[in-house]
């Protein structure tokens, strides 16, 4: 988990200050292309079951390079 600060459309700001305490959380996953739709559908179901959880999915291409 990564602690993030910011504000979203469905929740109060979480800026890690006394006035706007707390942080958001992010879970970063690298998955094969064929698993992306499965993961997105899982998050859709979780959003229905927990509408105040403010869950989001962001996808982007990822390439591994040998260094």
N, C-alpha and C positions, 0 to 999 in steps of 0.2 A: 504494500500500500504506500502511496505517496500522498503526503499532506499538501493540499493546494489552497490558495486563497482566491477569492473572487466572489462574483454574484451571478445568479442565474435568473431565469424567468419565473421559476416556480418556488423560489426560496429566498429567505433574507440573506443579505451579504454575510460572508464568513471571511473576515479579513485578518484574523489573529490579533485583534486589538481589544482594548477594554470596551470600547463602544460597540464593535462588531466582533465578538469573540468567536472562537472556533475556527476550524478548517474543514474544507471538503476533502473527500478521499478519492483517489483514482487507483484503479487496478489495471495495469498494462499487460496485455496478453498478445503474444505472437502466435497466430494460428494459420494453418494452411487454408488456402482459398476456399476449398470445399466445406470448411467448417464455419465460415463467416455467417452464412444464413442461419445455421443452427444456433449459434451464439446470439445473433440478433433476435431470433424468435424467443429464446429463453429470456432475454431482457424484456421483450414486449410482455410476456406472461407475468414476469415479476412486477412490472409497472402496473398491470391490472390488479394484481393481488395486493400491492403496496403503493397506492397512488401518491402518497406523500413522501416517498423515498427519493424522488427527483433523480431517477436513474437515466443515464445517457449512454449511447454507444457511438464511438467515432471510429471510422475505418479508413485506412490509407494503405497503399502498397508498401511493402517492406522487402528489401533485398539484403541477403547476407553476403558479406565480402570477406575473403581471407586476407588477414593482415600478418 
